[in-house]
Amino acid sequence: MMSSDEVTGSLACYPRDLAGYGRQLPDPRWPGGARLALNLCLNVEGGGESSVLHGDSVSEGLLNDIAVPSVASSRAMLVESVFEYGSRRGAWRILRMLRERGLRASVFAVAMALERVPELAAAFVEEGHEIVCHGWRWIEYQHIDEVTEREHVQRAVESLTRLTGRRPVGWMTGRPGPNTRRLHVEEGGFLYDRDALNDELPYWVTVEGQPHLIIPYSFETNDNRFDANSGFSTAEAYFTYMRDAFDTLY
C-alpha cells in the first residue's frame, strides 16, 4: 500500500483538473453583451473511417447507424454506404439550411475524407464556414503510436491547407489519445482544440510550457444519440433536448 505521504505527493502532481471554474464562474464577455455563444458543428468523416480500402484490417464499428460490428479483412458494404450519405446528400442539405438562415458553422473535417470530395470543400470555403481540423483519419487514436500520430497531424494540416487555401487554426480529433494534444501544440499554429467534454465555457491550459485554449465540445447535443436509437428516437425528441440545453445555458 502507498503511505499517506506518497498519496499526498501523487495528488499534488495529478494531471487532471476536476475543479474547473468552481463557484467563481467568470463573465466570458461575449461580443455585444450576448448571454450565450452558440456554435453549430458539422462533422465530415465519411471516407476517412476504418476500412480495408484505407489499409485497415477491419471496417468501422462506431457510429455506423446500423449497429454492424467491425468486419475483419473484408469490405462492409452497408457500413461504407452509411458513411457515404453525408458527403453525397446530408452535407448539401445542411449547407442549404445554413445558407437560408444566414448562419455559419464549424466544419470538423477529416482531411482524408474531405480530399475525396473537393467540390464539398470548395462549397464550405465559398460560403464562409470555418474549417476545423478533424485529423487525418477518423479512427481511434488511443493506441496509435506517437510517430504515426505526429505524421497524421502534419498530413492533415497540409491537406486542409491545400484544399481550402487556408491553414486550419482549430483542432478536434474526436477520438484522441494521450499524446494528441501535445502533438498538435508541438505542431504549432492552432488557436484552440475541442477534444474535451468537461465544461460549458472555454478555458486555458498549459501544454509544453505554452498557453493553450480549450473550447469544450458536447456529445449531449449531438446527433450521435440517434445511433441505434439509444438516445433520440424522433426529430421532435432531438429538438426538445437541444432547446432545453439552450434554455439552460441562456
C-alpha positions in Angstrom: 0.0 0.0 0.0 1.1 3.6 -0.6 1.8 5.7 2.5 -0.1 8.9 3.2 2.9 10.9 2.2 3.1 9.1 -1.1 -0.6 9.6 -1.7 -0.3 13.3 -1.0 2.6 13.6 -3.3 0.8 11.8 -6.1 -2.2 14.1 -5.7 0.0 17.2 -5.9 1.1 16.2 -9.4 -2.3 14.8 -10.6 -2.6 15.8 -14.2 -6.4 16.3 -14.3 -8.3 19.4 -13.2 -11.6 18.3 -11.6 -12.3 21.8 -10.1 -12.6 24.0 -13.2 -14.0 27.4 -12.5 -15.8 26.3 -9.4 -18.1 28.8 -7.7 -16.4 31.8 -9.3 -17.9 31.5 -12.8 -16.2 34.1 -15.0 -18.0 36.5 -17.3 -16.9 35.4 -20.8 -17.9 38.8 -22.2 -19.3 37.6 -25.4 -19.5 40.2 -28.2 -22.5 42.6 -28.0 -23.3 41.5 -24.4 -24.7 38.2 -25.6 -25.6 35.7 -22.9 -24.7 32.7 -24.9 -22.2 31.8 -27.6 -23.8 29.1 -29.8 -21.5 27.1 -32.1 -23.0 24.9 -34.9 -20.8 21.9 -35.9 -20.9 19.7 -38.9 -18.7 16.6 -38.9 -17.3 15.4 -42.2 -15.8 11.9 -41.7 -17.0 9.5 -44.4 -14.0 8.4 -46.5 -11.6 8.6 -43.6 -13.2 5.9 -41.4 -11.7 2.4 -40.8 -11.9 0.4 -44.0 -9.8 -2.2 -45.7 -9.8 0.2 -48.7 -7.8 2.6 -46.4 -5.3 0.0 -45.4 -7.1 -1.0 -42.2 -7.6 -4.6 -41.0 -11.3 -4.1 -40.1 -14.3 -2.0 -41.1 -15.6 0.9 -38.9 -17.7 -0.3 -36.0 -18.5 3.1 -34.4 -21.4 5.4 -35.3 -22.4 3.5 -38.4 -26.1 3.9 -37.6 -27.0 0.3 -38.3 -25.2 -1.4 -35.4 -23.0 -3.5 -37.7 -19.9 -4.7 -35.8 -16.4 -4.4 -37.3 -15.8 -6.8 -40.1 -12.2 -8.2 -40.4 -10.3 -8.4 -43.7 -13.2 -7.5 -45.9 -15.3 -4.6 -47.0 -18.5 -4.0 -45.1 -20.7 -2.7 -47.9 -23.6 -1.3 -45.8 -21.3 0.4 -43.4 -19.5 2.0 -46.4 -22.9 3.1 -47.7 -23.8 4.7 -44.4 -20.6 6.7 -44.3 -21.2 7.9 -47.9 -24.5 9.5 -47.2 -23.1 12.7 -45.6 -21.0 13.8 -48.5 -23.5 12.6 -51.1 -26.6 14.3 -49.7 -26.6 15.2 -46.0 -23.9 17.9 -46.0 -25.5 19.6 -49.1 -28.9 19.8 -47.3 -27.3 21.3 -44.2 -25.4 23.8 -46.3 -28.7 24.9 -47.9 -30.4 25.3 -44.4 -27.5 27.3 -43.1 -27.5 29.5 -46.3 -31.2 30.2 -46.0 -30.7 31.4 -42.4 -27.5 33.3 -42.9 -25.6 31.1 -40.4 -22.0 29.9 -40.4 -20.8 26.6 -39.0 -17.6 25.0 -37.9 -16.9 22.1 -40.2 -15.0 19.4 -38.4 -13.2 18.0 -41.5 -11.3 14.7 -41.5 -8.6 15.6 -44.1 -8.6 12.2 -45.9 -12.4 12.4 -46.1 -12.6 15.9 -47.5 -9.9 15.2 -50.0 -12.3 12.7 -51.7 -15.0 15.3 -52.2 -13.2 18.6 -53.3 -16.5 20.1 -54.5 -17.8 19.9 -50.9 -14.6 21.5 -49.6 -15.0 24.3 -52.1 -18.6 24.9 -51.0 -17.6 25.2 -47.4 -15.0 27.8 -48.2 -17.2 29.8 -50.6 -20.0 30.0 -48.0 -17.7 31.2 -45.3 -17.7 28.2 -42.9 -14.8 27.6 -40.6 -12.7 24.5 -41.4 -11.6 22.8 -38.2 -9.0 20.1 -38.5 -10.7 16.8 -37.5 -7.4 14.8 -38.0 -6.1 12.9 -41.0 -8.2 9.9 -40.3 -11.5 9.3 -38.4 -10.1 6.5 -36.3 -9.4 5.7 -32.6 -6.0 7.3 -31.6 -5.9 5.8 -28.1 -3.3 3.2 -29.1 -1.8 4.8 -32.2 1.9 5.2 -31.7 3.3 8.7 -31.3 5.4 8.6 -34.6 2.3 7.7 -36.7 0.0 10.2 -34.9 2.6 13.0 -35.4 2.7 12.2 -39.1 -1.1 12.2 -39.3 -1.2 15.7 -37.7 1.2 17.0 -40.3 -0.6 15.4 -43.2 -3.9 16.7 -42.0 -2.7 20.3 -41.8 -1.0 20.1 -45.2 -4.1 18.5 -46.8 -6.6 21.0 -45.5 -4.4 24.0 -46.3 -4.1 22.8 -49.8 -7.8 22.0 -50.2 -9.1 25.2 -48.7 -6.3 27.7 -49.3 -6.1 28.4 -45.6 -4.3 26.7 -42.7 -6.8 25.4 -40.1 -6.4 27.1 -36.7 -8.8 24.8 -34.7 -8.4 21.1 -33.9 -10.8 18.4 -32.9 -9.7 14.8 -33.1 -12.9 13.4 -31.6 -11.2 10.1 -30.6 -8.0 11.4 -29.1 -5.2 9.5 -27.4 -2.8 10.5 -24.5 -0.4 12.2 -26.9 -2.9 14.1 -29.1 -3.0 17.5 -27.5 0.8 17.6 -27.0 1.4 16.7 -30.6 -0.8 19.4 -32.2 0.6 22.0 -29.8 4.0 20.8 -30.9 3.0 21.2 -34.5 2.0 24.8 -33.7 -0.3 27.2 -35.5 -3.5 26.2 -33.6 -5.5 28.7 -31.6 -7.6 26.0 -29.8 -8.7 22.4 -29.7 -12.0 20.9 -28.9 -11.0 17.4 -27.5 -12.8 18.0 -24.2 -16.3 17.4 -22.9 -15.7 18.8 -19.4 -17.1 22.3 -19.3 -19.5 24.8 -20.7 -17.1 27.7 -21.1 -13.7 27.8 -22.8 -10.7 27.6 -20.5 -6.9 27.8 -20.7 -4.4 25.0 -20.0 -0.6 24.9 -20.2 0.9 22.4 -22.7 4.6 22.0 -23.0 5.0 25.4 -21.3 2.6 27.2 -23.7 -0.8 28.6 -23.0 -3.4 26.7 -25.0 -7.2 27.3 -25.3 -9.8 24.5 -24.9 -13.3 25.1 -26.3 -15.3 22.2 -24.9 -17.4 20.1 -27.3 -20.7 18.3 -26.4 -21.8 14.8 -27.2 -25.1 15.6 -25.5 -26.4 18.0 -28.1 -25.1 15.7 -30.8 -27.0 13.6 -33.3 -24.8 10.6 -32.4 -27.5 9.9 -29.9 -29.7 8.7 -32.7 -27.2 5.9 -33.2 -29.1 2.6 -32.7 -32.0 4.6 -31.3 -30.3 4.6 -27.9 -30.9 8.3 -27.2 -33.2 10.1 -29.6 -35.9 8.2 -31.4 -37.6 11.2 -33.2 -36.7 14.6 -34.6 -39.1 16.1 -32.0 -37.2 14.5 -29.1 -33.9 15.8 -30.5 -35.3 19.3 -31.0 -36.7 19.3 -27.4 -33.4 18.3 -26.0 -31.5 20.9 -28.0 -34.0 23.6 -27.0 -33.8 22.7 -23.3 -30.0 22.7 -23.4 -30.1 26.1 -25.0 -32.5 27.4 -22.4 -30.5 26.1 -19.5 -27.3 27.8 -20.7 -29.1 31.0 -21.6 
